[in-house]
Amino acid sequence: MKVKIDGFVALIAVGTLTLGAWADTWRDPATGYTWTYSVKDGKAEMRKEGKWGDNLCVISPRPSGALVIPSTLGGCPVTSIGKYAFYGCDGLKSVTIPSSVTKIGYNAFSGTPFLDSQPNGMVVLGGGVLYKMKGSCPHSVMIPSNVTSIASGVFSQCKGLKSVTIPSSVTNIGRYAFSGCSGLTLISVDSSNP
């Protein structure tokens, strides 16, 4: 349909509605925590807009002890935890992440006792998200077959890394996952281990 408004012609789509991203909060009556999130395409991401230096923690008050991340927010499954979502939550000792989470943003848990308590080696969180490589950088890495997503910056600046074998189950590799890996010469996909 065309509509003329003071010399301008505007096209108006009738019967079509496209929903973009929006932000909202939800207060959990059981814990008293308020969660900040956005929904896009029917999927919820725990995130808070801002820039470095802002308080980007997606939950208030800042959590301490054990935390259970809800599996739905705004009636939509939680599939993503945004960058810096729990950054600096220095009282956070354990986190239960729903299996619906397939993406975890850069530094989402940095500065938390929870992340520091994870065993050495590869830290796999949520629905198979390889979140962090702990300890010294190995020469060769075989990513476990339960991993579906590699988070941003996992192997960043791992100069000694020479080869990586990625299972065919991986459908997402985050930004800067291998940035600064100057020794990396071989990346292979293991299709025999879906």
C-alpha positions, 0 to 999 in steps of 0.5 A, spaced: 500 500 500 502 506 498 500 512 502 502 520 500 504 524 506 505 531 504 509 530 498 512 524 500 510 517 498 511 511 504 510 504 503 506 500 508 506 493 509 499 490 511 499 484 515 506 483 516 510 484 522 517 483 523 519 483 530 526 485 532 530 485 538 528 488 545 530 488 552 527 487 558 528 485 565 525 479 570 525 479 577 525 472 580 520 472 586 524 466 589 531 469 589 529 476 589 534 477 583 532 481 577 535 479 570 536 483 564 535 480 557 533 481 550 529 477 545 530 476 538 527 471 533 524 467 539 530 466 543 533 470 549 540 472 551 542 474 557 545 481 556 545 488 558 547 494 553 553 498 555 561 499 554 567 497 557 567 500 564 560 500 565 556 495 570 554 490 565 552 484 570 546 482 567 543 480 574 542 485 580 544 485 586 550 481 584 549 474 585 553 470 591 554 463 592 550 458 587 546 461 582 541 457 577 540 461 570 533 460 568 532 456 562 527 461 559 526 469 560 520 472 557 517 466 555 523 464 550 529 459 551 535 462 554 540 460 548 546 465 549 549 469 555 552 476 553 559 478 553 561 480 560 554 478 563 557 476 570 564 479 569 566 481 576 561 477 580 566 476 585 561 472 590 559 467 584 562 460 586 558 456 582 553 456 576 548 451 573 547 453 566 541 450 562 543 446 556 539 450 551 545 455 552 549 454 546 553 461 546 557 464 551 560 471 550 567 474 551 569 474 558 562 472 561 565 469 567 571 473 568 573 475 575 569 470 578 571 464 583 566 460 579 571 460 573 577 459 577 574 453 580 573 449 574 579 444 572 585 445 568 584 443 561 578 445 557 572 448 560 565 446 557 559 450 559 552 450 558 549 446 552 556 444 549 560 451 549 567 451 549 568 457 554 575 457 556 582 454 555 586 454 562 593 452 564 599 453 559 597 453 551 598 446 548 601 444 541 595 440 539 588 440 541 582 435 540 576 439 542 571 434 545 565 431 541 560 434 546 562 441 544 557 445 539 560 452 540 567 455 541 566 461 545 570 468 543 577 468 544 578 461 547 585 460 544 586 467 543 594 469 543 596 461 544 602 462 540 604 455 541 598 452 538 600 448 532 594 444 530 586 443 532 581 438 531 574 440 531 568 435 531 563 436 526 558 437 532 561 445 532 556 449 529 559 456 531 566 459 532 566 465 536 570 472 534 577 472 535 577 464 538 584 463 534 586 470 534 594 471 535 595 464 534 601 465 530 604 458 530 597 455 528 598 451 521 592 446 521 585 446 523 581 439 521 574 437 522 573 430 525 567 428 521 567 421 524 566 424 531 559 427 530 
